Amino acid sequence: MAHYSFPTLQMVPPVGETLVVAGGCGGIGRSLVEMANEIGLKVFVLDLQRSIDAFPVSQGVTAIACDATKPTDIVSAFEGIAKNVNAIDHFVNLVGFTKEQVNIADMADEEWDEIIEGTLKSAFLLVRAAIPLLRKSANPSILNTASTFGVHVPVSGYGPYSVAKAGIVNFTRVLAIEEGPHIRVNALAPGLIDTQFLKGGTGRAEKSSRIDQNRVVTTIPLQRIGTPNDLVGMMLFLASPAASYITSQTMHVNGGLWS
């Protein structure tokens, strides 16, 4: 019988690689940053100053104040990163938010624009700024954040957010084509995750929520709300050597809520 030898696959990024996390002070971001720091990555966090003040980063992590809706803030943030490292190996974008749940027929122009710009346009601005440093890496990757709401809308009042997240799915495909074969680009689509996002987002005014979590749980095959730690393994895997042939994909981590 023939015996085959397979190389050991590294399921997380190698020690010393650079990770930039936009929105790193949010619930999902904090879990990712903590684990990335523990496994020896050089981590930069971009977030609103009030979020950084509320959730200070751990020793060894660099936090840079940045409003992802302001191009000048983003340019300044990446200039700051470039003073510390020659390249970015991995960029994760977790920026996005909702406001009060309002149906489209009753929605003001300003509210639509704010959510679209803060969730979709911000992704464009951030990635555009990150690409020059990613191109200098040997094995770079981008991870955008989509959502179950980008493919399945189970409750009303999330119009602009759902549209923006659907846009992130195709934005990821476009980037994978344009930046391939050098930069791999994927998206993560979380389901219902127990973070401050359900009340608007970290660093933003708290909002009410019409999501009945007890009812939603009955529709999830795994019968529970997700936690940030449920996502971190997939996020680190997609930046790892083991994922070297994965690009242009949206990975759904939702307990089976949508498939």
CYANA upper distance limits for C-alpha pairs under 8 A (distance plus 0.5 A):
  9 LEU  CA    241 PRO  CA      7.48
  9 LEU  CA    242 ALA  CA      5.89
 10 GLN  CA     14 PRO  CA      8.20
 10 GLN  CA    240 SER  CA      6.98
 10 GLN  CA    241 PRO  CA      6.26
 10 GLN  CA    242 ALA  CA      6.10
 11 MET  CA    236 LEU  CA      7.96
 11 MET  CA    237 PHE  CA      5.76
 11 MET  CA    240 SER  CA      5.92
 11 MET  CA    241 PRO  CA      7.16
 11 MET  CA    242 ALA  CA      5.92
 11 MET  CA    243 ALA  CA      8.28
 12 VAL  CA    236 LEU  CA      5.76
 12 VAL  CA    237 PHE  CA      5.73
 12 VAL  CA    239 ALA  CA      7.21
 12 VAL  CA    240 SER  CA      5.03
 12 VAL  CA    241 PRO  CA      7.72
 12 VAL  CA    242 ALA  CA      8.28
 13 PRO  CA     17 GLU  CA      7.34
 13 PRO  CA     41 LEU  CA      8.20
 13 PRO  CA    236 LEU  CA      7.22
 13 PRO  CA    237 PHE  CA      8.04
 13 PRO  CA    239 ALA  CA      6.37
 13 PRO  CA    240 SER  CA      4.85
 13 PRO  CA    241 PRO  CA      7.19
 14 PRO  CA     40 GLY  CA      8.41
 14 PRO  CA     41 LEU  CA      7.97
 14 PRO  CA    240 SER  CA      7.93
 15 VAL  CA     39 ILE  CA      7.03
 15 VAL  CA     40 GLY  CA      5.27
 15 VAL  CA     41 LEU  CA      5.90
 16 GLY  CA     40 GLY  CA      6.30
 16 GLY  CA     41 LEU  CA      5.34
 16 GLY  CA     42 LYS  CA      6.35
 17 GLU  CA     40 GLY  CA      8.44
 17 GLU  CA     41 LEU  CA      5.72
 17 GLU  CA     42 LYS  CA      6.49
 17 GLU  CA     88 ILE  CA      8.39
 17 GLU  CA     89 ASP  CA      6.53
 17 GLU  CA     90 HIS  CA      8.43
 18 THR  CA     41 LEU  CA      6.35
 18 THR  CA     42 LYS  CA      5.15
 18 THR  CA     43 VAL  CA      6.45
 18 THR  CA     44 PHE  CA      8.34
 18 THR  CA     87 ALA  CA      8.05
 18 THR  CA     88 ILE  CA      5.89
 18 THR  CA     89 ASP  CA      5.60
 18 THR  CA     90 HIS  CA      6.81
 19 LEU  CA     36 ALA  CA      8.47
 19 LEU  CA     41 LEU  CA      7.16
 19 LEU  CA     42 LYS  CA      6.58
 19 LEU  CA     43 VAL  CA      5.38
 19 LEU  CA     44 PHE  CA      6.81
 19 LEU  CA     88 ILE  CA      7.03
 19 LEU  CA     89 ASP  CA      6.63
 19 LEU  CA     90 HIS  CA      5.26
 19 LEU  CA     91 PHE  CA      6.33
 19 LEU  CA     92 VAL  CA      8.05
 20 VAL  CA     43 VAL  CA      6.33
 20 VAL  CA     44 PHE  CA      5.21
 20 VAL  CA     45 VAL  CA      6.44
 20 VAL  CA     46 LEU  CA      7.98
 20 VAL  CA     88 ILE  CA      7.69
 20 VAL  CA     90 HIS  CA      6.83
 20 VAL  CA     91 PHE  CA      5.37
 20 VAL  CA     92 VAL  CA      6.72
 21 VAL  CA     29 GLY  CA      7.59
 21 VAL  CA     33 VAL  CA      8.04
 21 VAL  CA     43 VAL  CA      8.00
 21 VAL  CA     44 PHE  CA      6.75
 21 VAL  CA     45 VAL  CA      5.48
 21 VAL  CA     46 LEU  CA      6.67
 21 VAL  CA     91 PHE  CA      6.57
 21 VAL  CA     92 VAL  CA      5.33
 21 VAL  CA     93 ASN  CA      6.50
 21 VAL  CA     94 LEU  CA      7.71
 22 ALA  CA     45 VAL  CA      6.45
 22 ALA  CA     46 LEU  CA      5.08
 22 ALA  CA     47 ASP  CA      6.63
 22 ALA  CA     91 PHE  CA      8.36
 22 ALA  CA     92 VAL  CA      6.76
 22 ALA  CA     93 ASN  CA      5.36
 22 ALA  CA     94 LEU  CA      6.21
 22 ALA  CA     95 VAL  CA      6.72
 23 GLY  CA     29 GLY  CA      6.64
 23 GLY  CA     45 VAL  CA      7.57
 23 GLY  CA     46 LEU  CA      6.38
 23 GLY  CA     47 ASP  CA      5.49
 23 GLY  CA     48 LEU  CA      8.43
 23 GLY  CA     93 ASN  CA      7.18
 23 GLY  CA     94 LEU  CA      5.49
 23 GLY  CA     95 VAL  CA      5.52
 24 GLY  CA     28 ILE  CA      8.03
 24 GLY  CA     29 GLY  CA      4.45
 24 GLY  CA     30 ARG  CA      6.18
 24 GLY  CA     32 LEU  CA      8.25
 24 GLY  CA     33 VAL  CA      7.18
 24 GLY  CA     45 VAL  CA      5.67
 24 GLY  CA     46 LEU  CA      6.73
 24 GLY  CA     47 ASP  CA      6.84
 24 GLY  CA     94 LEU  CA      7.61
 25 CYS  CA     29 GLY  CA      5.98
 25 CYS  CA     30 ARG  CA      5.78
 25 CYS  CA     45 VAL  CA      7.92
 25 CYS  CA     47 ASP  CA      6.96
 25 CYS  CA     51 SER  CA      6.54
 25 CYS  CA     52 ILE  CA      6.77
 25 CYS  CA     55 PHE  CA      6.58
 25 CYS  CA     56 PRO  CA      8.34
 25 CYS  CA     57 VAL  CA      8.20
 25 CYS  CA    202 THR  CA      7.87
 26 GLY  CA     30 ARG  CA      6.37
 26 GLY  CA     51 SER  CA      8.19
 26 GLY  CA    195 THR  CA      8.34
 26 GLY  CA    196 GLN  CA      8.04
 26 GLY  CA    197 PHE  CA      8.47
 26 GLY  CA    201 GLY  CA      7.88
 26 GLY  CA    202 THR  CA      5.85
 27 GLY  CA     31 SER  CA      7.22
 27 GLY  CA    195 THR  CA      5.76
 27 GLY  CA    196 GLN  CA      7.15
 27 GLY  CA    197 PHE  CA      8.27
 27 GLY  CA    202 THR  CA      8.08
 27 GLY  CA    228 PRO  CA      6.91
 28 ILE  CA     32 LEU  CA      6.85
 28 ILE  CA     94 LEU  CA      8.38
 28 ILE  CA    195 THR  CA      7.88
 28 ILE  CA    228 PRO  CA      5.16
 28 ILE  CA    229 ASN  CA      7.98
 28 ILE  CA    231 LEU  CA      8.09
 28 ILE  CA    232 VAL  CA      8.29
 29 GLY  CA     33 VAL  CA      6.47
 29 GLY  CA     94 LEU  CA      7.41
 30 ARG  CA     34 GLU  CA      6.50
 31 SER  CA     35 MET  CA      6.80
 31 SER  CA    228 PRO  CA      6.66
 31 SER  CA    229 ASN  CA      6.66
 31 SER  CA    232 VAL  CA      7.37
 32 LEU  CA     36 ALA  CA      6.50
 32 LEU  CA    229 ASN  CA      8.28
 32 LEU  CA    232 VAL  CA      5.99
 32 LEU  CA    235 MET  CA      8.33
 33 VAL  CA     37 ASN  CA      6.46
 33 VAL  CA     43 VAL  CA      7.47
 33 VAL  CA     45 VAL  CA      8.43
 34 GLU  CA     38 GLU  CA      6.73
 34 GLU  CA     58 SER  CA      7.93
 35 MET  CA     39 ILE  CA      6.83
 35 MET  CA    232 VAL  CA      8.30
 36 ALA  CA     40 GLY  CA      6.98
 36 ALA  CA     41 LEU  CA      5.97
 36 ALA  CA     42 LYS  CA      8.42
 36 ALA  CA     43 VAL  CA      7.65
 36 ALA  CA    236 LEU  CA      8.36
 37 ASN  CA     41 LEU  CA      5.90
 37 ASN  CA     42 LYS  CA      7.35
 37 ASN  CA     43 VAL  CA      7.05
 37 ASN  CA     60 GLY  CA      7.81
 37 ASN  CA     61 VAL  CA      7.57
 42 LYS  CA     60 GLY  CA      8.13
 42 LYS  CA     61 VAL  CA      7.53
 43 VAL  CA     60 GLY  CA      8.17
 43 VAL  CA     61 VAL  CA      5.73
 43 VAL  CA     62 THR  CA      6.92
 44 PHE  CA     61 VAL  CA      6.46
 44 PHE  CA     62 THR  CA      5.27
 44 PHE  CA     63 ALA  CA      6.32
 44 PHE  CA     64 ILE  CA      7.90
 44 PHE  CA     81 ILE  CA      8.16
 45 VAL  CA     61 VAL  CA      7.84
 45 VAL  CA     62 THR  CA      6.61
 45 VAL  CA     63 ALA  CA      5.12
 45 VAL  CA     64 ILE  CA      6.59
 46 LEU  CA     63 ALA  CA      6.52
 46 LEU  CA     64 ILE  CA      5.56
 46 LEU  CA     65 ALA  CA      6.39
 46 LEU  CA     66 CYS  CA      6.19
 46 LEU  CA     77 ALA  CA      8.02
 47 ASP  CA     51 SER  CA      6.94
 47 ASP  CA     52 ILE  CA      7.00
 47 ASP  CA     63 ALA  CA      8.09
 47 ASP  CA     64 ILE  CA      7.20
 47 ASP  CA     65 ALA  CA      5.86
 47 ASP  CA     66 CYS  CA      5.65
 47 ASP  CA     67 ASP  CA      7.08
 47 ASP  CA     68 ALA  CA      8.24
 48 LEU  CA     52 ILE  CA      6.88
 48 LEU  CA     65 ALA  CA      5.84
 48 LEU  CA     66 CYS  CA      5.80
 48 LEU  CA     67 ASP  CA      5.98
 48 LEU  CA    203 GLY  CA      7.38
 49 GLN  CA     53 ASP  CA      6.62
 49 GLN  CA     64 ILE  CA      8.48
 49 GLN  CA     65 ALA  CA      5.41
 49 GLN  CA     66 CYS  CA      7.51
 50 ARG  CA     54 ALA  CA      6.63
 50 ARG  CA    203 GLY  CA      6.40
 51 SER  CA     55 PHE  CA      6.51
 51 SER  CA    202 THR  CA      6.90
 51 SER  CA    203 GLY  CA      5.37
 52 ILE  CA     56 PRO  CA      5.73
 52 ILE  CA     57 VAL  CA      7.73
 52 ILE  CA     63 ALA  CA      7.69
 52 ILE  CA     65 ALA  CA      7.81
 57 VAL  CA     61 VAL  CA      6.57
 57 VAL  CA     62 THR  CA      7.78
 57 VAL  CA     63 ALA  CA      7.19
 64 ILE  CA     77 ALA  CA      6.90
 65 ALA  CA     77 ALA  CA      7.95
 66 CYS  CA     70 LYS  CA      8.48
 66 CYS  CA     73 ASP  CA      5.82
 66 CYS  CA     74 ILE  CA      6.72
 66 CYS  CA     77 ALA  CA      7.04
 67 ASP  CA     73 ASP  CA      6.52
 67 ASP  CA     74 ILE  CA      7.67
 68 ALA  CA     73 ASP  CA      7.62
 68 ALA  CA     74 ILE  CA      6.81
 68 ALA  CA     95 VAL  CA      8.02
 68 ALA  CA    118 GLY  CA      7.59
 68 ALA  CA    122 SER  CA      5.88
 68 ALA  CA    125 LEU  CA      7.95
 68 ALA  CA    126 LEU  CA      7.43
 69 THR  CA    117 GLU  CA      7.16
 69 THR  CA    118 GLY  CA      6.29
 69 THR  CA    121 LYS  CA      8.00
 69 THR  CA    122 SER  CA      5.88
 69 THR  CA    125 LEU  CA      8.33
 70 LYS  CA     74 ILE  CA      7.04
 71 PRO  CA     75 VAL  CA      6.69
 71 PRO  CA    125 LEU  CA      7.07
 72 THR  CA     76 SER  CA      6.63
 73 ASP  CA     77 ALA  CA      6.60
 74 ILE  CA     78 PHE  CA      6.82
 74 ILE  CA    125 LEU  CA      7.90
 74 ILE  CA    126 LEU  CA      7.06
 74 ILE  CA    129 ALA  CA      7.54
 75 VAL  CA     79 GLU  CA      6.66
 75 VAL  CA    129 ALA  CA      6.97
 76 SER  CA     80 GLY  CA      6.75
 77 ALA  CA     81 ILE  CA      6.92
 78 PHE  CA     82 ALA  CA      6.58
 78 PHE  CA    129 ALA  CA      7.26
 78 PHE  CA    130 ALA  CA      7.51
 79 GLU  CA     83 LYS  CA      6.98
 80 GLY  CA     84 ASN  CA      7.51
 81 ILE  CA     85 VAL  CA      6.80
 82 ALA  CA     86 ASN  CA      6.57
 82 ALA  CA     87 ALA  CA      7.76
 82 ALA  CA    133 LEU  CA      8.06
 86 ASN  CA    133 LEU  CA      7.70
 86 ASN  CA    136 LYS  CA      7.87
 87 ALA  CA    133 LEU  CA      5.21
 87 ALA  CA    134 LEU  CA      6.47
 87 ALA  CA    135 ARG  CA      8.12
 87 ALA  CA    136 LYS  CA      5.71
 87 ALA  CA    137 SER  CA      5.91
 88 ILE  CA    130 ALA  CA      8.15
 88 ILE  CA    133 LEU  CA      5.72
 88 ILE  CA    134 LEU  CA      5.33
 88 ILE  CA    136 LYS  CA      7.79
 88 ILE  CA    137 SER  CA      6.67
 88 ILE  CA    140 PRO  CA      7.73
 89 ASP  CA    134 LEU  CA      6.36
 89 ASP  CA    137 SER  CA      5.90
 89 ASP  CA    138 ALA  CA      8.03
 89 ASP  CA    139 ASN  CA      6.98
 89 ASP  CA    140 PRO  CA      5.05
 89 ASP  CA    141 SER  CA      7.01
 90 HIS  CA    134 LEU  CA      7.69
 90 HIS  CA    140 PRO  CA      6.01
 90 HIS  CA    141 SER  CA      5.34
 90 HIS  CA    142 ILE  CA      6.34
 90 HIS  CA    143 LEU  CA      8.36
 90 HIS  CA    239 ALA  CA      7.12
 91 PHE  CA    130 ALA  CA      7.79
 91 PHE  CA    134 LEU  CA      8.45
 91 PHE  CA    141 SER  CA      6.93
 91 PHE  CA    142 ILE  CA      5.36
 91 PHE  CA    143 LEU  CA      6.77
 92 VAL  CA    142 ILE  CA      6.42
 92 VAL  CA    143 LEU  CA      5.21
 92 VAL  CA    144 ASN  CA      6.55
 92 VAL  CA    145 THR  CA      8.45
 93 ASN  CA    123 ALA  CA      7.47
 93 ASN  CA    126 LEU  CA      8.29
 93 ASN  CA    142 ILE  CA      8.48
 93 ASN  CA    143 LEU  CA      6.82
 93 ASN  CA    144 ASN  CA      5.57
 93 ASN  CA    145 THR  CA      6.67
 94 LEU  CA    144 ASN  CA      7.40
 94 LEU  CA    145 THR  CA      6.10
 95 VAL  CA    118 GLY  CA      7.90
 95 VAL  CA    119 THR  CA      6.70
 95 VAL  CA    122 SER  CA      7.96
 95 VAL  CA    123 ALA  CA      7.91
 95 VAL  CA    145 THR  CA      8.22
 96 GLY  CA    115 ILE  CA      8.26
 96 GLY  CA    118 GLY  CA      6.41
 96 GLY  CA    119 THR  CA      4.69
 96 GLY  CA    120 LEU  CA      8.23
 96 GLY  CA    201 GLY  CA      8.20
 97 PHE  CA    115 ILE  CA      7.17
 97 PHE  CA    118 GLY  CA      7.48
 97 PHE  CA    119 THR  CA      6.91
 97 PHE  CA    161 TYR  CA      7.89
 97 PHE  CA    197 PHE  CA      7.25
 97 PHE  CA    200 GLY  CA      6.33
 97 PHE  CA    201 GLY  CA      6.00
 98 THR  CA    115 ILE  CA      6.84
 98 THR  CA    158 TYR  CA      7.98
 98 THR  CA    161 TYR  CA      6.78
 98 THR  CA    197 PHE  CA      8.23
 98 THR  CA    200 GLY  CA      5.67
 98 THR  CA    201 GLY  CA      7.67
 99 LYS  CA    115 ILE  CA      8.17
 99 LYS  CA    199 LYS  CA      8.49
 99 LYS  CA    200 GLY  CA      6.00
 99 LYS  CA    207 LYS  CA      6.77
100 GLU  CA    157 GLY  CA      8.33
100 GLU  CA    200 GLY  CA      8.24
100 GLU  CA    207 LYS  CA      6.12
100 GLU  CA    208 SER  CA      6.86
100 GLU  CA    209 SER  CA      7.94
101 GLN  CA    156 SER  CA      7.94
101 GLN  CA    157 GLY  CA      4.68
101 GLN  CA    158 TYR  CA      6.53
101 GLN  CA    208 SER  CA      8.40
101 GLN  CA    209 SER  CA      7.75
101 GLN  CA    210 ARG  CA      7.97
102 VAL  CA    106 ASP  CA      6.93
102 VAL  CA    107 MET  CA      6.48
102 VAL  CA    156 SER  CA      8.23
102 VAL  CA    157 GLY  CA      4.94
102 VAL  CA    158 TYR  CA      7.60
102 VAL  CA    159 GLY  CA      8.46
103 ASN  CA    107 MET  CA      6.69
103 ASN  CA    156 SER  CA      6.94
103 ASN  CA    157 GLY  CA      5.08
103 ASN  CA    158 TYR  CA      7.87
103 ASN  CA    159 GLY  CA      7.41
104 ILE  CA    157 GLY  CA      7.80
104 ILE  CA    159 GLY  CA      6.84
107 MET  CA    111 GLU  CA      7.27
107 MET  CA    112 TRP  CA      7.46
108 ALA  CA    112 TRP  CA      7.09
109 ASP  CA    113 ASP  CA      6.71
110 GLU  CA    114 GLU  CA      6.52
111 GLU  CA    115 ILE  CA      6.84
112 TRP  CA    116 ILE  CA      6.68
112 TRP  CA    160 PRO  CA      6.22
113 ASP  CA    117 GLU  CA      6.35
114 GLU  CA    118 GLY  CA      6.37
115 ILE  CA    119 THR  CA      6.39
115 ILE  CA    160 PRO  CA      6.69
115 ILE  CA    161 TYR  CA      6.81
115 ILE  CA    164 ALA  CA      8.42
116 ILE  CA    120 LEU  CA      5.90
116 ILE  CA    121 LYS  CA      7.07
116 ILE  CA    160 PRO  CA      6.48
116 ILE  CA    161 TYR  CA      7.25
116 ILE  CA    163 VAL  CA      8.38
116 ILE  CA    164 ALA  CA      6.17
117 GLU  CA    121 LYS  CA      5.04
117 GLU  CA    122 SER  CA      6.45
118 GLY  CA    122 SER  CA      5.92
119 THR  CA    123 ALA  CA      7.13
119 THR  CA    161 TYR  CA      7.76
119 THR  CA    164 ALA  CA      6.67
119 THR  CA    165 LYS  CA      8.02
120 LEU  CA    124 PHE  CA      7.30
120 LEU  CA    164 ALA  CA      5.68
120 LEU  CA    165 LYS  CA      7.63
120 LEU  CA    167 GLY  CA      7.40
120 LEU  CA    168 ILE  CA      7.05
121 LYS  CA    125 LEU  CA      6.85
122 SER  CA    126 LEU  CA      6.52
123 ALA  CA    127 VAL  CA      6.50
123 ALA  CA    144 ASN  CA      8.21
123 ALA  CA    168 ILE  CA      8.36
124 PHE  CA    128 ARG  CA      6.45
125 LEU  CA    129 ALA  CA      6.86
126 LEU  CA    130 ALA  CA      6.71
127 VAL  CA    131 ILE  CA      6.53
128 ARG  CA    132 PRO  CA      8.38
130 ALA  CA    134 LEU  CA      6.69
131 ILE  CA    135 ARG  CA      6.50
132 PRO  CA    136 LYS  CA      7.44
133 LEU  CA    137 SER  CA      7.63
134 LEU  CA    140 PRO  CA      6.19
134 LEU  CA    141 SER  CA      8.05
134 LEU  CA    183 ILE  CA      7.89
135 ARG  CA    140 PRO  CA      7.66
135 ARG  CA    182 HIS  CA      7.89
135 ARG  CA    183 ILE  CA      7.67
139 ASN  CA    182 HIS  CA      7.67
139 ASN  CA    183 ILE  CA      7.53
140 PRO  CA    182 HIS  CA      7.63
140 PRO  CA    183 ILE  CA      5.63
140 PRO  CA    184 ARG  CA      7.03
140 PRO  CA    239 ALA  CA      8.38
141 SER  CA    183 ILE  CA      5.84
141 SER  CA    184 ARG  CA      5.17
141 SER  CA    185 VAL  CA      6.23
141 SER  CA    186 ASN  CA      8.44
141 SER  CA    239 ALA  CA      6.49
142 ILE  CA    183 ILE  CA      7.74
142 ILE  CA    184 ARG  CA      6.77
142 ILE  CA    185 VAL  CA      5.18
142 ILE  CA    186 ASN  CA      6.83
142 ILE  CA    239 ALA  CA      8.39
143 LEU  CA    185 VAL  CA      6.48
143 LEU  CA    186 ASN  CA      5.54
143 LEU  CA    187 ALA  CA      5.64
143 LEU  CA    188 LEU  CA      7.44
143 LEU  CA    235 MET  CA      8.11
143 LEU  CA    238 LEU  CA      8.28
144 ASN  CA    168 ILE  CA      7.62
144 ASN  CA    172 THR  CA      7.44
144 ASN  CA    185 VAL  CA      8.25
144 ASN  CA    186 ASN  CA      6.84
144 ASN  CA    187 ALA  CA      4.97
144 ASN  CA    188 LEU  CA      6.84
145 THR  CA    165 LYS  CA      8.29
145 THR  CA    168 ILE  CA      7.69
145 THR  CA    187 ALA  CA      5.89
145 THR  CA    188 LEU  CA      5.49
145 THR  CA    189 ALA  CA      6.56
145 THR  CA    190 PRO  CA      8.35
146 ALA  CA    150 GLY  CA      6.89
146 ALA  CA    165 LYS  CA      5.41
146 ALA  CA    166 ALA  CA      7.54
146 ALA  CA    168 ILE  CA      6.13
146 ALA  CA    169 VAL  CA      6.68
146 ALA  CA    187 ALA  CA      6.59
146 ALA  CA    188 LEU  CA      6.19
146 ALA  CA    189 ALA  CA      5.05
146 ALA  CA    190 PRO  CA      7.66
146 ALA  CA    250 THR  CA      8.14
147 SER  CA    151 VAL  CA      8.01
147 SER  CA    162 SER  CA      8.44
147 SER  CA    165 LYS  CA      6.45
147 SER  CA    166 ALA  CA      8.40
147 SER  CA    188 LEU  CA      7.70
147 SER  CA    189 ALA  CA      4.48
147 SER  CA    190 PRO  CA      5.59
147 SER  CA    191 GLY  CA      6.85
147 SER  CA    252 HIS  CA      8.35
148 THR  CA    152 HIS  CA      6.27
148 THR  CA    153 VAL  CA      8.12
148 THR  CA    189 ALA  CA      6.13
148 THR  CA    190 PRO  CA      6.52
148 THR  CA    191 GLY  CA      5.69
148 THR  CA    252 HIS  CA      7.73
148 THR  CA    254 ASN  CA      7.92
148 THR  CA    258 TRP  CA      7.44
149 PHE  CA    153 VAL  CA      5.60
149 PHE  CA    154 PRO  CA      8.23
149 PHE  CA    161 TYR  CA      8.20
149 PHE  CA    162 SER  CA      5.55
149 PHE  CA    165 LYS  CA      7.31
149 PHE  CA    166 ALA  CA      8.10
149 PHE  CA    191 GLY  CA      8.39
150 GLY  CA    162 SER  CA      5.48
150 GLY  CA    163 VAL  CA      7.05
150 GLY  CA    164 ALA  CA      7.87
150 GLY  CA    165 LYS  CA      5.02
150 GLY  CA    166 ALA  CA      4.49
150 GLY  CA    167 GLY  CA      8.11
150 GLY  CA    168 ILE  CA      8.49
150 GLY  CA    169 VAL  CA      7.97
151 VAL  CA    162 SER  CA      8.39
151 VAL  CA    166 ALA  CA      6.87
152 HIS  CA    258 TRP  CA      7.67
153 VAL  CA    158 TYR  CA      8.39
153 VAL  CA    162 SER  CA      7.66
155 VAL  CA    211 ILE  CA      8.01
158 TYR  CA    162 SER  CA      6.33
159 GLY  CA    163 VAL  CA      6.68
160 PRO  CA    164 ALA  CA      6.50
161 TYR  CA    165 LYS  CA      6.67
162 SER  CA    166 ALA  CA      6.65
163 VAL  CA    167 GLY  CA      6.72
164 ALA  CA    168 ILE  CA      6.86
165 LYS  CA    169 VAL  CA      7.14
166 ALA  CA    170 ASN  CA      7.44
167 GLY  CA    171 PHE  CA      6.42
168 ILE  CA    172 THR  CA      6.53
168 ILE  CA    187 ALA  CA      8.33
169 VAL  CA    173 ARG  CA      7.18
169 VAL  CA    187 ALA  CA      7.32
169 VAL  CA    250 THR  CA      7.15
170 ASN  CA    174 VAL  CA      6.67
171 PHE  CA    175 LEU  CA      6.71
172 THR  CA    176 ALA  CA      6.65
172 THR  CA    185 VAL  CA      6.63
172 THR  CA    186 ASN  CA      6.50
172 THR  CA    187 ALA  CA      6.95
172 THR  CA    248 SER  CA      6.49
172 THR  CA    249 GLN  CA      8.17
173 ARG  CA    177 ILE  CA      6.92
173 ARG  CA    185 VAL  CA      8.07
173 ARG  CA    186 ASN  CA      8.29
173 ARG  CA    248 SER  CA      5.27
173 ARG  CA    249 GLN  CA      7.86
174 VAL  CA    178 GLU  CA      6.67
175 LEU  CA    179 GLU  CA      6.18
175 LEU  CA    180 GLY  CA      8.33
175 LEU  CA    185 VAL  CA      6.98
175 LEU  CA    248 SER  CA      8.33
176 ALA  CA    180 GLY  CA      6.02
176 ALA  CA    181 PRO  CA      8.49
176 ALA  CA    183 ILE  CA      7.72
176 ALA  CA    184 ARG  CA      6.64
176 ALA  CA    185 VAL  CA      5.54
176 ALA  CA    186 ASN  CA      8.08
176 ALA  CA    247 THR  CA      6.82
176 ALA  CA    248 SER  CA      5.71
177 ILE  CA    181 PRO  CA      8.44
177 ILE  CA    248 SER  CA      8.26
179 GLU  CA    183 ILE  CA      5.90
179 GLU  CA    184 ARG  CA      7.94
180 GLY  CA    184 ARG  CA      7.03
184 ARG  CA    244 SER  CA      8.28
184 ARG  CA    246 ILE  CA      7.64
184 ARG  CA    247 THR  CA      5.57
184 ARG  CA    248 SER  CA      7.95
185 VAL  CA    247 THR  CA      5.68
185 VAL  CA    248 SER  CA      6.09
185 VAL  CA    249 GLN  CA      8.14
186 ASN  CA    238 LEU  CA      8.14
186 ASN  CA    246 ILE  CA      8.17
186 ASN  CA    247 THR  CA      5.91
186 ASN  CA    248 SER  CA      5.59
186 ASN  CA    249 GLN  CA      5.50
186 ASN  CA    250 THR  CA      6.41
186 ASN  CA    251 MET  CA      8.26
187 ALA  CA    248 SER  CA      8.15
187 ALA  CA    249 GLN  CA      6.72
187 ALA  CA    250 THR  CA      5.01
187 ALA  CA    251 MET  CA      6.69
188 LEU  CA    235 MET  CA      7.95
188 LEU  CA    250 THR  CA      6.06
188 LEU  CA    251 MET  CA      5.39
188 LEU  CA    252 HIS  CA      6.68
188 LEU  CA    253 VAL  CA      7.81
189 ALA  CA    250 THR  CA      6.96
189 ALA  CA    251 MET  CA      6.29
189 ALA  CA    252 HIS  CA      5.16
189 ALA  CA    253 VAL  CA      6.58
189 ALA  CA    254 ASN  CA      8.15
190 PRO  CA    231 LEU  CA      7.99
190 PRO  CA    252 HIS  CA      6.55
190 PRO  CA    253 VAL  CA      5.50
190 PRO  CA    254 ASN  CA      6.00
191 GLY  CA    226 GLY  CA      7.77
191 GLY  CA    252 HIS  CA      8.00
191 GLY  CA    253 VAL  CA      6.71
191 GLY  CA    254 ASN  CA      4.54
191 GLY  CA    255 GLY  CA      7.82
191 GLY  CA    257 LEU  CA      7.35
192 LEU  CA    225 ILE  CA      6.44
192 LEU  CA    226 GLY  CA      6.56
192 LEU  CA    254 ASN  CA      7.23
193 ILE  CA    198 LEU  CA      8.50
193 ILE  CA    225 ILE  CA      6.35
193 ILE  CA    226 GLY  CA      4.93
193 ILE  CA    227 THR  CA      5.83
193 ILE  CA    228 PRO  CA      7.19
194 ASP  CA    198 LEU  CA      7.84
194 ASP  CA    225 ILE  CA      6.90
194 ASP  CA    226 GLY  CA      6.56
194 ASP  CA    227 THR  CA      5.94
194 ASP  CA    228 PRO  CA      7.77
195 THR  CA    227 THR  CA      8.06
195 THR  CA    228 PRO  CA      7.98
196 GLN  CA    200 GLY  CA      7.21
196 GLN  CA    201 GLY  CA      5.75
196 GLN  CA    202 THR  CA      6.33
197 PHE  CA    201 GLY  CA      4.35
197 PHE  CA    202 THR  CA      7.00
198 LEU  CA    209 SER  CA      7.21
199 LYS  CA    206 GLU  CA      5.80
199 LYS  CA    207 LYS  CA      5.40
199 LYS  CA    208 SER  CA      6.57
199 LYS  CA    209 SER  CA      6.77
200 GLY  CA    204 ARG  CA      6.79
200 GLY  CA    205 ALA  CA      7.11
200 GLY  CA    206 GLU  CA      6.00
200 GLY  CA    207 LYS  CA      6.00
201 GLY  CA    205 ALA  CA      8.29
201 GLY  CA    206 GLU  CA      8.01
211 ILE  CA    216 VAL  CA      8.19
212 ASP  CA    216 VAL  CA      6.68
213 GLN  CA    217 VAL  CA      6.57
213 GLN  CA    225 ILE  CA      8.20
214 ASN  CA    218 THR  CA      7.48
215 ARG  CA    219 THR  CA      7.69
216 VAL  CA    220 ILE  CA      7.23
217 VAL  CA    223 GLN  CA      5.68
217 VAL  CA    224 ARG  CA      5.84
217 VAL  CA    225 ILE  CA      6.96
218 THR  CA    223 GLN  CA      6.55
219 THR  CA    223 GLN  CA      7.85
219 THR  CA    257 LEU  CA      7.06
220 ILE  CA    224 ARG  CA      7.32
220 ILE  CA    255 GLY  CA      6.56
220 ILE  CA    256 GLY  CA      6.23
220 ILE  CA    257 LEU  CA      5.20
221 PRO  CA    255 GLY  CA      6.77
221 PRO  CA    256 GLY  CA      5.90
221 PRO  CA    257 LEU  CA      7.23
222 LEU  CA    255 GLY  CA      5.72
222 LEU  CA    256 GLY  CA      7.22
223 GLN  CA    255 GLY  CA      8.18
224 ARG  CA    255 GLY  CA      8.13
225 ILE  CA    255 GLY  CA      8.46
226 GLY  CA    230 ASP  CA      6.87
226 GLY  CA    254 ASN  CA      7.57
226 GLY  CA    255 GLY  CA      7.70
227 THR  CA    231 LEU  CA      7.93
228 PRO  CA    232 VAL  CA      7.27
229 ASN  CA    233 GLY  CA      7.91
230 ASP  CA    253 VAL  CA      8.38
231 LEU  CA    235 MET  CA      6.84
231 LEU  CA    253 VAL  CA      7.32
232 VAL  CA    236 LEU  CA      6.66
233 GLY  CA    237 PHE  CA      6.52
234 MET  CA    238 LEU  CA      6.64
235 MET  CA    239 ALA  CA      7.23
236 LEU  CA    240 SER  CA      6.80
237 PHE  CA    242 ALA  CA      7.53
237 PHE  CA    243 ALA  CA      6.96
238 LEU  CA    242 ALA  CA      8.34
238 LEU  CA    243 ALA  CA      5.86
238 LEU  CA    246 ILE  CA      8.06
239 ALA  CA    243 ALA  CA      7.27
240 SER  CA    244 SER  CA      7.57
252 HIS  CA    259 SER  CA      8.21
254 ASN  CA    258 TRP  CA      7.41
